[in-house]
Amino acid sequence: MDFGNPWALFSGLIIGLLGVGLFGYGKKQLSPRAMLTGAVLCVYPYFVVSVALLWLIAAACLGGLYLWCRLSPG
């Protein structure tokens, strides 16, 4: 994470908060899918420098969770 870029720091914070919320939701609903996606959203911003890439990965994770829940039973 680039601490010199305020947009990268803000984006990492927002995405991490989304991850914490999703992880908590998954824990409450006993959904390992949501918990796994939340954990990924919490961790990966530490390793990505580009702001655009941060948001693209977040969108891919959330879209993947949506499709995973929508297309598979249970």
Sequence and secondary structure as in RCSB ss.txt:
>XXXX:A:sequence
MDFGNPWALFSGLIIGLLGVGLFGYGKKQLSPRAMLTGAVLCVYPYFVVSVALLWLIAAACLGGLYLWCRLSPG
>XXXX:A:secstr
  TT HHHHHHHHHHHHHHHHHHHHHHHHT HHHHHHHHHHHHGGGT   HHHHHHHHHHHHHHHHHHHHHS  
